[in-house]
């Protein structure tokens, strides 16, 4: 149940970050689509790392295990 809530919160944060990226791109007209996608992917990876850290702290998983999961991704 806690993991479902964390997943919902993370998806909302990711959605918010995508909206911010699109607003910046629309206002500045500088970012091309590939740059925007790169920013979005980096934000997504950052949010995934935060989610993994939260899950690890709740389940008492060692930090080394998180590193292994991230490397596999």
N, CA, C and O atoms as a Tripos MOL2 file, in Angstrom:
@<TRIPOS>MOLECULE
protein
  292   291    73     0     0
PROTEIN
NO_CHARGES

@<TRIPOS>ATOM
      1 N           0.8210   -1.1930    0.0000 N.3       1 UNK1
      2 CA          0.0000    0.0000    0.0000 C.3       1 UNK1
      3 C           0.8660    1.2580    0.0000 C.2       1 UNK1
      4 O           0.5550    2.2340   -0.6830 O.2       1 UNK1
      5 N           1.9580    1.2290    0.7740 N.am      2 UNK2
      6 CA          2.8720    2.3750    0.8040 C.3       2 UNK2
      7 C           3.5520    2.5280   -0.5460 C.2       2 UNK2
      8 O           3.7410    3.6460   -1.0250 O.2       2 UNK2
      9 N           3.9230    1.4040   -1.1660 N.am      3 UNK3
     10 CA          4.5900    1.4630   -2.4630 C.3       3 UNK3
     11 C           3.6380    2.0150   -3.5200 C.2       3 UNK3
     12 O           4.0670    2.7630   -4.3980 O.2       3 UNK3
     13 N           2.3530    1.6610   -3.4520 N.am      4 UNK4
     14 CA          1.3770    2.2160   -4.3960 C.3       4 UNK4
     15 C           1.2680    3.7280   -4.2480 C.2       4 UNK4
     16 O           1.1700    4.4470   -5.2420 O.2       4 UNK4
     17 N           1.2840    4.2070   -3.0120 N.am      5 UNK5
     18 CA          1.2280    5.6600   -2.7920 C.3       5 UNK5
     19 C           2.4820    6.3310   -3.3110 C.2       5 UNK5
     20 O           2.4090    7.3940   -3.9270 O.2       5 UNK5
     21 N           3.6450    5.7150   -3.0670 N.am      6 UNK6
     22 CA          4.8920    6.2860   -3.5650 C.3       6 UNK6
     23 C           4.8970    6.3240   -5.0900 C.2       6 UNK6
     24 O           5.3480    7.2970   -5.6940 O.2       6 UNK6
     25 N           4.3990    5.2710   -5.6960 N.am      7 UNK7
     26 CA          4.3370    5.2320   -7.1580 C.3       7 UNK7
     27 C           3.4260    6.3360   -7.6800 C.2       7 UNK7
     28 O           3.7640    7.0000   -8.6600 O.2       7 UNK7
     29 N           2.2980    6.5390   -7.0530 N.am      8 UNK8
     30 CA          1.3790    7.6050   -7.4660 C.3       8 UNK8
     31 C           2.0340    8.9690   -7.3110 C.2       8 UNK8
     32 O           1.9470    9.8050   -8.2110 O.2       8 UNK8
     33 N           2.6880    9.2030   -6.1790 N.am      9 UNK9
     34 CA          3.3610   10.4910   -5.9520 C.3       9 UNK9
     35 C           4.4490   10.7040   -6.9920 C.2       9 UNK9
     36 O           4.5780   11.7990   -7.5400 O.2       9 UNK9
     37 N           5.2390    9.6620   -7.2700 N.am     10 UNK10
     38 CA          6.3200    9.7990   -8.2430 C.3      10 UNK10
     39 C           5.7680   10.0580   -9.6460 C.2      10 UNK10
     40 O           6.3340   10.8550  -10.3960 O.2      10 UNK10
     41 N           4.6810    9.3990  -10.0010 N.am     11 UNK11
     42 CA          4.1120    9.6370  -11.3340 C.3      11 UNK11
     43 C           3.5950   11.0630  -11.4510 C.2      11 UNK11
     44 O           3.7060   11.6760  -12.5130 O.2      11 UNK11
     45 N           3.0310   11.5970  -10.3690 N.am     12 UNK12
     46 CA          2.5760   12.9910  -10.3950 C.3      12 UNK12
     47 C           3.7560   13.9440  -10.5050 C.2      12 UNK12
     48 O           3.6790   14.9380  -11.2280 O.2      12 UNK12
     49 N           4.8490   13.6580   -9.7980 N.am     13 UNK13
     50 CA          6.0420   14.5030   -9.8920 C.3      13 UNK13
     51 C           6.6290   14.4510  -11.2930 C.2      13 UNK13
     52 O           7.0300   15.4770  -11.8430 O.2      13 UNK13
     53 N           6.6810   13.2480  -11.8720 N.am     14 UNK14
     54 CA          7.2100   13.1190  -13.2260 C.3      14 UNK14
     55 C           6.3320   13.8990  -14.2020 C.2      14 UNK14
     56 O           6.8440   14.5910  -15.0810 O.2      14 UNK14
     57 N           5.0220   13.7900  -14.0520 N.am     15 UNK15
     58 CA          4.0940   14.5260  -14.9180 C.3      15 UNK15
     59 C           4.3350   16.0280  -14.7970 C.2      15 UNK15
     60 O           4.3480   16.7400  -15.8010 O.2      15 UNK15
     61 N           4.5260   16.5070  -13.5690 N.am     16 UNK16
     62 CA          4.7740   17.9300  -13.3420 C.3      16 UNK16
     63 C           6.0750   18.3640  -14.0150 C.2      16 UNK16
     64 O           6.1420   19.4410  -14.6060 O.2      16 UNK16
     65 N           7.1090   17.5200  -13.9230 N.am     17 UNK17
     66 CA          8.3900   17.8620  -14.5400 C.3      17 UNK17
     67 C           8.2690   17.9320  -16.0620 C.2      17 UNK17
     68 O           8.8850   18.7920  -16.6910 O.2      17 UNK17
     69 N           7.4790   17.0300  -16.6580 N.am     18 UNK18
     70 CA          7.2590   17.0780  -18.1000 C.3      18 UNK18
     71 C           6.5600   18.3690  -18.4910 C.2      18 UNK18
     72 O           6.9290   18.9930  -19.4860 O.2      18 UNK18
     73 N           5.5590   18.7790  -17.7270 N.am     19 UNK19
     74 CA          4.8360   20.0150  -18.0290 C.3      19 UNK19
     75 C           5.7800   21.2120  -17.9430 C.2      19 UNK19
     76 O           5.7360   22.0980  -18.7980 O.2      19 UNK19
     77 N           6.6310   21.2460  -16.9190 N.am     20 UNK20
     78 CA          7.5930   22.3450  -16.7790 C.3      20 UNK20
     79 C           8.5250   22.3840  -17.9850 C.2      20 UNK20
     80 O           8.7910   23.4570  -18.5280 O.2      20 UNK20
     81 N           9.0280   21.2130  -18.4120 N.am     21 UNK21
     82 CA          9.9180   21.1600  -19.5780 C.3      21 UNK21
     83 C           9.2250   21.6780  -20.8300 C.2      21 UNK21
     84 O           9.8150   22.4330  -21.6030 O.2      21 UNK21
     85 N           7.9700   21.2740  -21.0320 N.am     22 UNK22
     86 CA          7.2460   21.7180  -22.2160 C.3      22 UNK22
     87 C           6.9610   23.2160  -22.1660 C.2      22 UNK22
     88 O           7.0070   23.8840  -23.1990 O.2      22 UNK22
     89 N           6.6700   23.7520  -20.9870 N.am     23 UNK23
     90 CA          6.4330   25.1890  -20.8730 C.3      23 UNK23
     91 C           7.6940   25.9720  -21.1950 C.2      23 UNK23
     92 O           7.6420   26.9810  -21.8970 O.2      23 UNK23
     93 N           8.8210   25.5080  -20.6860 N.am     24 UNK24
     94 CA         10.0900   26.1860  -20.9680 C.3      24 UNK24
     95 C          10.3740   26.1490  -22.4600 C.2      24 UNK24
     96 O          10.7630   27.1590  -23.0460 O.2      24 UNK24
     97 N          10.1820   24.9960  -23.0730 N.am     25 UNK25
     98 CA         10.4440   24.8670  -24.5150 C.3      25 UNK25
     99 C           9.5220   25.7600  -25.3280 C.2      25 UNK25
    100 O           9.9430   26.3690  -26.3110 O.2      25 UNK25
    101 N           8.2670   25.8340  -24.9150 N.am     26 UNK26
    102 CA          7.3130   26.6580  -25.6610 C.3      26 UNK26
    103 C           7.6410   28.1410  -25.5290 C.2      26 UNK26
    104 O           7.4940   28.8950  -26.4910 O.2      26 UNK26
    105 N           8.0820   28.5640  -24.3500 N.am     27 UNK27
    106 CA          8.3720   29.9930  -24.1460 C.3      27 UNK27
    107 C           9.6660   30.4080  -24.8330 C.2      27 UNK27
    108 O           9.7360   31.4910  -25.4140 O.2      27 UNK27
    109 N          10.6680   29.5820  -24.7780 N.am     28 UNK28
    110 CA         11.9760   29.9900  -25.2840 C.3      28 UNK28
    111 C          12.1980   29.6360  -26.7550 C.2      28 UNK28
    112 O          13.0080   30.2820  -27.4200 O.2      28 UNK28
    113 N          11.5140   28.6480  -27.2680 N.am     29 UNK29
    114 CA         11.6770   28.1750  -28.6310 C.3      29 UNK29
    115 C          13.1170   27.7780  -28.9280 C.2      29 UNK29
    116 O          13.5500   27.8260  -30.0790 O.2      29 UNK29
    117 N          13.8560   27.3880  -27.9050 N.am     30 UNK30
    118 CA         15.2650   27.0280  -28.0810 C.3      30 UNK30
    119 C          15.4140   25.5090  -28.1510 C.2      30 UNK30
    120 O          16.1510   24.9770  -28.9810 O.2      30 UNK30
    121 N          14.6990   24.8290  -27.2620 N.am     31 UNK31
    122 CA         14.8390   23.3740  -27.1770 C.3      31 UNK31
    123 C          14.2270   22.7220  -28.4080 C.2      31 UNK31
    124 O          13.0740   22.9790  -28.7540 O.2      31 UNK31
    125 N          15.0020   21.8880  -29.0530 N.am     32 UNK32
    126 CA         14.4400   21.0580  -30.1110 C.3      32 UNK32
    127 C          13.8200   19.8300  -29.4490 C.2      32 UNK32
    128 O          14.0020   19.6020  -28.2530 O.2      32 UNK32
    129 N          13.1060   19.0620  -30.2180 N.am     33 UNK33
    130 CA         12.4030   17.9080  -29.6590 C.3      33 UNK33
    131 C          13.3730   16.9220  -28.9980 C.2      33 UNK33
    132 O          13.0730   16.3910  -27.9280 O.2      33 UNK33
    133 N          14.5050   16.6770  -29.6070 N.am     34 UNK34
    134 CA         15.4340   15.6990  -29.0130 C.3      34 UNK34
    135 C          16.0250   16.2120  -27.7120 C.2      34 UNK34
    136 O          16.2570   15.4300  -26.7910 O.2      34 UNK34
    137 N          16.2770   17.5240  -27.6190 N.am     35 UNK35
    138 CA         16.7770   18.0740  -26.3700 C.3      35 UNK35
    139 C          15.7210   17.9630  -25.2820 C.2      35 UNK35
    140 O          16.0260   17.6480  -24.1320 O.2      35 UNK35
    141 N          14.4890   18.2230  -25.6560 N.am     36 UNK36
    142 CA         13.3830   18.1180  -24.7110 C.3      36 UNK36
    143 C          13.2300   16.6850  -24.2230 C.2      36 UNK36
    144 O          13.0170   16.4420  -23.0350 O.2      36 UNK36
    145 N          13.3400   15.7450  -25.1450 N.am     37 UNK37
    146 CA         13.2470   14.3420  -24.7570 C.3      37 UNK37
    147 C          14.4190   13.9440  -23.8590 C.2      37 UNK37
    148 O          14.2460   13.1540  -22.9310 O.2      37 UNK37
    149 N          15.5950   14.4800  -24.1280 N.am     38 UNK38
    150 CA         16.7540   14.1960  -23.2780 C.3      38 UNK38
    151 C          16.5100   14.7120  -21.8640 C.2      38 UNK38
    152 O          16.7860   14.0150  -20.8880 O.2      38 UNK38
    153 N          15.9970   15.9220  -21.7580 N.am     39 UNK39
    154 CA         15.6770   16.4920  -20.4480 C.3      39 UNK39
    155 C          14.6320   15.6420  -19.7410 C.2      39 UNK39
    156 O          14.7490   15.3590  -18.5490 O.2      39 UNK39
    157 N          13.6120   15.2410  -20.4870 N.am     40 UNK40
    158 CA         12.5420   14.4340  -19.9020 C.3      40 UNK40
    159 C          13.0690   13.0880  -19.4190 C.2      40 UNK40
    160 O          12.6780   12.6200  -18.3500 O.2      40 UNK40
    161 N          13.9510   12.4640  -20.1900 N.am     41 UNK41
    162 CA         14.5260   11.1740  -19.7820 C.3      41 UNK41
    163 C          15.3860   11.3490  -18.5380 C.2      41 UNK41
    164 O          15.3390   10.5200  -17.6300 O.2      41 UNK41
    165 N          16.1660   12.4140  -18.4900 N.am     42 UNK42
    166 CA         16.9920   12.6550  -17.3080 C.3      42 UNK42
    167 C          16.1390   12.8900  -16.0620 C.2      42 UNK42
    168 O          16.4640   12.4010  -14.9790 O.2      42 UNK42
    169 N          15.0660   13.6260  -16.2180 N.am     43 UNK43
    170 CA         14.1480   13.8460  -15.1010 C.3      43 UNK43
    171 C          13.5160   12.5290  -14.6760 C.2      43 UNK43
    172 O          13.3830   12.2520  -13.4840 O.2      43 UNK43
    173 N          13.1290   11.7210  -15.6500 N.am     44 UNK44
    174 CA         12.5340   10.4180  -15.3420 C.3      44 UNK44
    175 C          13.5170    9.5370  -14.5830 C.2      44 UNK44
    176 O          13.1380    8.8870  -13.6090 O.2      44 UNK44
    177 N          14.7810    9.5070  -15.0180 N.am     45 UNK45
    178 CA         15.7950    8.7130  -14.3190 C.3      45 UNK45
    179 C          16.0210    9.2170  -12.8930 C.2      45 UNK45
    180 O          16.1940    8.4270  -11.9650 O.2      45 UNK45
    181 N          16.0170   10.5300  -12.7330 N.am     46 UNK46
    182 CA         16.1830   11.1020  -11.4020 C.3      46 UNK46
    183 C          15.0290   10.6960  -10.4910 C.2      46 UNK46
    184 O          15.2410   10.3350   -9.3340 O.2      46 UNK46
    185 N          13.8060   10.7570  -11.0200 N.am     47 UNK47
    186 CA         12.6430   10.3800  -10.2210 C.3      47 UNK47
    187 C          12.6510    8.8860   -9.8940 C.2      47 UNK47
    188 O          12.2320    8.4800   -8.8100 O.2      47 UNK47
    189 N          13.1290    8.0750  -10.8330 N.am     48 UNK48
    190 CA         13.2330    6.6390  -10.5730 C.3      48 UNK48
    191 C          14.2370    6.3630   -9.4560 C.2      48 UNK48
    192 O          14.0120    5.5010   -8.6060 O.2      48 UNK48
    193 N          15.3470    7.1040   -9.4640 N.am     49 UNK49
    194 CA         16.3430    6.9370   -8.3990 C.3      49 UNK49
    195 C          15.7460    7.2940   -7.0470 C.2      49 UNK49
    196 O          15.9550    6.5810   -6.0650 O.2      49 UNK49
    197 N          15.0050    8.3910   -6.9930 N.am     50 UNK50
    198 CA         14.3630    8.7870   -5.7420 C.3      50 UNK50
    199 C          13.3720    7.7340   -5.2660 C.2      50 UNK50
    200 O          13.3000    7.4320   -4.0740 O.2      50 UNK50
    201 N          12.6110    7.1770   -6.1990 N.am     51 UNK51
    202 CA         11.6510    6.1310   -5.8540 C.3      51 UNK51
    203 C          12.3670    4.8940   -5.3330 C.2      51 UNK51
    204 O          11.9360    4.2940   -4.3480 O.2      51 UNK51
    205 N          13.4640    4.5090   -5.9920 N.am     52 UNK52
    206 CA         14.2290    3.3510   -5.5320 C.3      52 UNK52
    207 C          14.8010    3.5770   -4.1350 C.2      52 UNK52
    208 O          14.8170    2.6650   -3.3090 O.2      52 UNK52
    209 N          15.2670    4.7890   -3.8770 N.am     53 UNK53
    210 CA         15.8060    5.0890   -2.5430 C.3      53 UNK53
    211 C          14.7100    5.0150   -1.4860 C.2      53 UNK53
    212 O          14.9340    4.5050   -0.3880 O.2      53 UNK53
    213 N          13.5220    5.5270   -1.8190 N.am     54 UNK54
    214 CA         12.4040    5.4610   -0.8650 C.3      54 UNK54
    215 C          12.0260    4.0130   -0.5720 C.2      54 UNK54
    216 O          11.8410    3.6340    0.5840 O.2      54 UNK54
    217 N          11.9120    3.2130   -1.6220 N.am     55 UNK55
    218 CA         11.5600    1.8050   -1.4480 C.3      55 UNK55
    219 C          12.6330    1.0920   -0.6390 C.2      55 UNK55
    220 O          12.3240    0.2890    0.2420 O.2      55 UNK55
    221 N          13.8920    1.3860   -0.9380 N.am     56 UNK56
    222 CA         14.9890    0.7410   -0.2170 C.3      56 UNK56
    223 C          14.9730    1.1130    1.2570 C.2      56 UNK56
    224 O          15.2300    0.2690    2.1150 O.2      56 UNK56
    225 N          14.6710    2.3740    1.5570 N.am     57 UNK57
    226 CA         14.6460    2.7830    2.9600 C.3      57 UNK57
    227 C          13.4610    2.1550    3.6950 C.2      57 UNK57
    228 O          13.5540    1.8580    4.8860 O.2      57 UNK57
    229 N          12.3520    1.9550    2.9850 N.am     58 UNK58
    230 CA         11.1970    1.3250    3.6190 C.3      58 UNK58
    231 C          11.4070   -0.1730    3.8210 C.2      58 UNK58
    232 O          10.9710   -0.7410    4.8220 O.2      58 UNK58
    233 N          12.0750   -0.8030    2.8640 N.am     59 UNK59
    234 CA         12.2680   -2.2560    2.9250 C.3      59 UNK59
    235 C          13.6150   -2.6450    3.5180 C.2      59 UNK59
    236 O          13.9350   -3.8310    3.6070 O.2      59 UNK59
    237 N          14.4040   -1.6600    3.9230 N.am     60 UNK60
    238 CA         15.7250   -1.8920    4.5260 C.3      60 UNK60
    239 C          16.6480   -2.6630    3.5800 C.2      60 UNK60
    240 O          17.3340   -3.6020    3.9840 O.2      60 UNK60
    241 N          16.6480   -2.2400    2.3100 N.am     61 UNK61
    242 CA         17.5400   -2.8290    1.3160 C.3      61 UNK61
    243 C          18.8360   -2.0190    1.3190 C.2      61 UNK61
    244 O          18.7900   -0.7890    1.3450 O.2      61 UNK61
    245 N          19.9820   -2.6840    1.2930 N.am     62 UNK62
    246 CA         21.2600   -1.9540    1.2840 C.3      62 UNK62
    247 C          21.4130   -1.0760    0.0370 C.2      62 UNK62
    248 O          20.8630   -1.3830   -1.0210 O.2      62 UNK62
    249 N          22.1590    0.0070    0.1760 N.am     63 UNK63
    250 CA         22.3670    0.9450   -0.9340 C.3      63 UNK63
    251 C          23.0790    0.2800   -2.1060 C.2      63 UNK63
    252 O          22.8760    0.6710   -3.2560 O.2      63 UNK63
    253 N          23.9100   -0.7170   -1.8270 N.am     64 UNK64
    254 CA         24.6250   -1.4180   -2.8910 C.3      64 UNK64
    255 C          23.6470   -2.1240   -3.8250 C.2      64 UNK64
    256 O          23.8860   -2.2100   -5.0300 O.2      64 UNK64
    257 N          22.5600   -2.6220   -3.2770 N.am     65 UNK65
    258 CA         21.5430   -3.2840   -4.0850 C.3      65 UNK65
    259 C          20.8810   -2.2920   -5.0410 C.2      65 UNK65
    260 O          20.5830   -2.6390   -6.1840 O.2      65 UNK65
    261 N          20.6510   -1.0700   -4.5830 N.am     66 UNK66
    262 CA         20.0740   -0.0280   -5.4390 C.3      66 UNK66
    263 C          21.0220    0.2610   -6.5990 C.2      66 UNK66
    264 O          20.5910    0.3950   -7.7450 O.2      66 UNK66
    265 N          22.3030    0.3550   -6.2970 N.am     67 UNK67
    266 CA         23.3040    0.6110   -7.3350 C.3      67 UNK67
    267 C          23.2650   -0.4950   -8.3850 C.2      67 UNK67
    268 O          23.3410   -0.2180   -9.5820 O.2      67 UNK67
    269 N          23.1490   -1.7340   -7.9480 N.am     68 UNK68
    270 CA         23.0760   -2.8650   -8.8710 C.3      68 UNK68
    271 C          21.8410   -2.7510   -9.7690 C.2      68 UNK68
    272 O          21.9250   -2.9780  -10.9760 O.2      68 UNK68
    273 N          20.7100   -2.4030   -9.1860 N.am     69 UNK69
    274 CA         19.4690   -2.2650   -9.9630 C.3      69 UNK69
    275 C          19.6060   -1.1490  -10.9840 C.2      69 UNK69
    276 O          19.1860   -1.3010  -12.1310 O.2      69 UNK69
    277 N          20.1930   -0.0220  -10.5750 N.am     70 UNK70
    278 CA         20.3590    1.1190  -11.4880 C.3      70 UNK70
    279 C          21.2910    0.7630  -12.6300 C.2      70 UNK70
    280 O          21.0410    1.1320  -13.7770 O.2      70 UNK70
    281 N          22.3650    0.0460  -12.3240 N.am     71 UNK71
    282 CA         23.3110   -0.3620  -13.3760 C.3      71 UNK71
    283 C          22.6280   -1.3030  -14.3650 C.2      71 UNK71
    284 O          22.8770   -1.2250  -15.5680 O.2      71 UNK71
    285 N          21.7700   -2.1890  -13.8680 N.am     72 UNK72
    286 CA         21.0580   -3.1200  -14.7490 C.3      72 UNK72
    287 C          20.0730   -2.4000  -15.6480 C.2      72 UNK72
    288 O          19.8310   -2.8330  -16.7750 O.2      72 UNK72
    289 N          19.5010   -1.3040  -15.1630 N.am     73 UNK73
    290 CA         18.5380   -0.5430  -15.9730 C.3      73 UNK73
    291 C          19.2990    0.1560  -17.0720 C.2      73 UNK73
    292 O          18.7010    0.8600  -17.8860 O.2      73 UNK73
@<TRIPOS>BOND
     1     1     2 1
     2     2     3 1
     3     3     4 2
     4     3     5 am
     5     5     6 1
     6     6     7 1
     7     7     8 2
     8     7     9 am
     9     9    10 1
    10    10    11 1
    11    11    12 2
    12    11    13 am
    13    13    14 1
    14    14    15 1
    15    15    16 2
    16    15    17 am
    17    17    18 1
    18    18    19 1
    19    19    20 2
    20    19    21 am
    21    21    22 1
    22    22    23 1
    23    23    24 2
    24    23    25 am
    25    25    26 1
    26    26    27 1
    27    27    28 2
    28    27    29 am
    29    29    30 1
    30    30    31 1
    31    31    32 2
    32    31    33 am
    33    33    34 1
    34    34    35 1
    35    35    36 2
    36    35    37 am
    37    37    38 1
    38    38    39 1
    39    39    40 2
    40    39    41 am
    41    41    42 1
    42    42    43 1
    43    43    44 2
    44    43    45 am
    45    45    46 1
    46    46    47 1
    47    47    48 2
    48    47    49 am
    49    49    50 1
    50    50    51 1
    51    51    52 2
    52    51    53 am
    53    53    54 1
    54    54    55 1
    55    55    56 2
    56    55    57 am
    57    57    58 1
    58    58    59 1
    59    59    60 2
    60    59    61 am
    61    61    62 1
    62    62    63 1
    63    63    64 2
    64    63    65 am
    65    65    66 1
    66    66    67 1
    67    67    68 2
    68    67    69 am
    69    69    70 1
    70    70    71 1
    71    71    72 2
    72    71    73 am
    73    73    74 1
    74    74    75 1
    75    75    76 2
    76    75    77 am
    77    77    78 1
    78    78    79 1
    79    79    80 2
    80    79    81 am
    81    81    82 1
    82    82    83 1
    83    83    84 2
    84    83    85 am
    85    85    86 1
    86    86    87 1
    87    87    88 2
    88    87    89 am
    89    89    90 1
    90    90    91 1
    91    91    92 2
    92    91    93 am
    93    93    94 1
    94    94    95 1
    95    95    96 2
    96    95    97 am
    97    97    98 1
    98    98    99 1
    99    99   100 2
   100    99   101 am
   101   101   102 1
   102   102   103 1
   103   103   104 2
   104   103   105 am
   105   105   106 1
   106   106   107 1
   107   107   108 2
   108   107   109 am
   109   109   110 1
   110   110   111 1
   111   111   112 2
   112   111   113 am
   113   113   114 1
   114   114   115 1
   115   115   116 2
   116   115   117 am
   117   117   118 1
   118   118   119 1
   119   119   120 2
   120   119   121 am
   121   121   122 1
   122   122   123 1
   123   123   124 2
   124   123   125 am
   125   125   126 1
   126   126   127 1
   127   127   128 2
   128   127   129 am
   129   129   130 1
   130   130   131 1
   131   131   132 2
   132   131   133 am
   133   133   134 1
   134   134   135 1
   135   135   136 2
   136   135   137 am
   137   137   138 1
   138   138   139 1
   139   139   140 2
   140   139   141 am
   141   141   142 1
   142   142   143 1
   143   143   144 2
   144   143   145 am
   145   145   146 1
   146   146   147 1
   147   147   148 2
   148   147   149 am
   149   149   150 1
   150   150   151 1
   151   151   152 2
   152   151   153 am
   153   153   154 1
   154   154   155 1
   155   155   156 2
   156   155   157 am
   157   157   158 1
   158   158   159 1
   159   159   160 2
   160   159   161 am
   161   161   162 1
   162   162   163 1
   163   163   164 2
   164   163   165 am
   165   165   166 1
   166   166   167 1
   167   167   168 2
   168   167   169 am
   169   169   170 1
   170   170   171 1
   171   171   172 2
   172   171   173 am
   173   173   174 1
   174   174   175 1
   175   175   176 2
   176   175   177 am
   177   177   178 1
   178   178   179 1
   179   179   180 2
   180   179   181 am
   181   181   182 1
   182   182   183 1
   183   183   184 2
   184   183   185 am
   185   185   186 1
   186   186   187 1
   187   187   188 2
   188   187   189 am
   189   189   190 1
   190   190   191 1
   191   191   192 2
   192   191   193 am
   193   193   194 1
   194   194   195 1
   195   195   196 2
   196   195   197 am
   197   197   198 1
   198   198   199 1
   199   199   200 2
   200   199   201 am
   201   201   202 1
   202   202   203 1
   203   203   204 2
   204   203   205 am
   205   205   206 1
   206   206   207 1
   207   207   208 2
   208   207   209 am
   209   209   210 1
   210   210   211 1
   211   211   212 2
   212   211   213 am
   213   213   214 1
   214   214   215 1
   215   215   216 2
   216   215   217 am
   217   217   218 1
   218   218   219 1
   219   219   220 2
   220   219   221 am
   221   221   222 1
   222   222   223 1
   223   223   224 2
   224   223   225 am
   225   225   226 1
   226   226   227 1
   227   227   228 2
   228   227   229 am
   229   229   230 1
   230   230   231 1
   231   231   232 2
   232   231   233 am
   233   233   234 1
   234   234   235 1
   235   235   236 2
   236   235   237 am
   237   237   238 1
   238   238   239 1
   239   239   240 2
   240   239   241 am
   241   241   242 1
   242   242   243 1
   243   243   244 2
   244   243   245 am
   245   245   246 1
   246   246   247 1
   247   247   248 2
   248   247   249 am
   249   249   250 1
   250   250   251 1
   251   251   252 2
   252   251   253 am
   253   253   254 1
   254   254   255 1
   255   255   256 2
   256   255   257 am
   257   257   258 1
   258   258   259 1
   259   259   260 2
   260   259   261 am
   261   261   262 1
   262   262   263 1
   263   263   264 2
   264   263   265 am
   265   265   266 1
   266   266   267 1
   267   267   268 2
   268   267   269 am
   269   269   270 1
   270   270   271 1
   271   271   272 2
   272   271   273 am
   273   273   274 1
   274   274   275 1
   275   275   276 2
   276   275   277 am
   277   277   278 1
   278   278   279 1
   279   279   280 2
   280   279   281 am
   281   281   282 1
   282   282   283 1
   283   283   284 2
   284   283   285 am
   285   285   286 1
   286   286   287 1
   287   287   288 2
   288   287   289 am
   289   289   290 1
   290   290   291 1
   291   291   292 2
@<TRIPOS>SUBSTRUCTURE
     1 UNK1         2 RESIDUE 1 A UNK
     2 UNK2         6 RESIDUE 1 A UNK
     3 UNK3        10 RESIDUE 1 A UNK
     4 UNK4        14 RESIDUE 1 A UNK
     5 UNK5        18 RESIDUE 1 A UNK
     6 UNK6        22 RESIDUE 1 A UNK
     7 UNK7        26 RESIDUE 1 A UNK
     8 UNK8        30 RESIDUE 1 A UNK
     9 UNK9        34 RESIDUE 1 A UNK
    10 UNK10       38 RESIDUE 1 A UNK
    11 UNK11       42 RESIDUE 1 A UNK
    12 UNK12       46 RESIDUE 1 A UNK
    13 UNK13       50 RESIDUE 1 A UNK
    14 UNK14       54 RESIDUE 1 A UNK
    15 UNK15       58 RESIDUE 1 A UNK
    16 UNK16       62 RESIDUE 1 A UNK
    17 UNK17       66 RESIDUE 1 A UNK
    18 UNK18       70 RESIDUE 1 A UNK
    19 UNK19       74 RESIDUE 1 A UNK
    20 UNK20       78 RESIDUE 1 A UNK
    21 UNK21       82 RESIDUE 1 A UNK
    22 UNK22       86 RESIDUE 1 A UNK
    23 UNK23       90 RESIDUE 1 A UNK
    24 UNK24       94 RESIDUE 1 A UNK
    25 UNK25       98 RESIDUE 1 A UNK
    26 UNK26      102 RESIDUE 1 A UNK
    27 UNK27      106 RESIDUE 1 A UNK
    28 UNK28      110 RESIDUE 1 A UNK
    29 UNK29      114 RESIDUE 1 A UNK
    30 UNK30      118 RESIDUE 1 A UNK
    31 UNK31      122 RESIDUE 1 A UNK
    32 UNK32      126 RESIDUE 1 A UNK
    33 UNK33      130 RESIDUE 1 A UNK
    34 UNK34      134 RESIDUE 1 A UNK
    35 UNK35      138 RESIDUE 1 A UNK
    36 UNK36      142 RESIDUE 1 A UNK
    37 UNK37      146 RESIDUE 1 A UNK
    38 UNK38      150 RESIDUE 1 A UNK
    39 UNK39      154 RESIDUE 1 A UNK
    40 UNK40      158 RESIDUE 1 A UNK
    41 UNK41      162 RESIDUE 1 A UNK
    42 UNK42      166 RESIDUE 1 A UNK
    43 UNK43      170 RESIDUE 1 A UNK
    44 UNK44      174 RESIDUE 1 A UNK
    45 UNK45      178 RESIDUE 1 A UNK
    46 UNK46      182 RESIDUE 1 A UNK
    47 UNK47      186 RESIDUE 1 A UNK
    48 UNK48      190 RESIDUE 1 A UNK
    49 UNK49      194 RESIDUE 1 A UNK
    50 UNK50      198 RESIDUE 1 A UNK
    51 UNK51      202 RESIDUE 1 A UNK
    52 UNK52      206 RESIDUE 1 A UNK
    53 UNK53      210 RESIDUE 1 A UNK
    54 UNK54      214 RESIDUE 1 A UNK
    55 UNK55      218 RESIDUE 1 A UNK
    56 UNK56      222 RESIDUE 1 A UNK
    57 UNK57      226 RESIDUE 1 A UNK
    58 UNK58      230 RESIDUE 1 A UNK
    59 UNK59      234 RESIDUE 1 A UNK
    60 UNK60      238 RESIDUE 1 A UNK
    61 UNK61      242 RESIDUE 1 A UNK
    62 UNK62      246 RESIDUE 1 A UNK
    63 UNK63      250 RESIDUE 1 A UNK
    64 UNK64      254 RESIDUE 1 A UNK
    65 UNK65      258 RESIDUE 1 A UNK
    66 UNK66      262 RESIDUE 1 A UNK
    67 UNK67      266 RESIDUE 1 A UNK
    68 UNK68      270 RESIDUE 1 A UNK
    69 UNK69      274 RESIDUE 1 A UNK
    70 UNK70      278 RESIDUE 1 A UNK
    71 UNK71      282 RESIDUE 1 A UNK
    72 UNK72      286 RESIDUE 1 A UNK
    73 UNK73      290 RESIDUE 1 A UNK
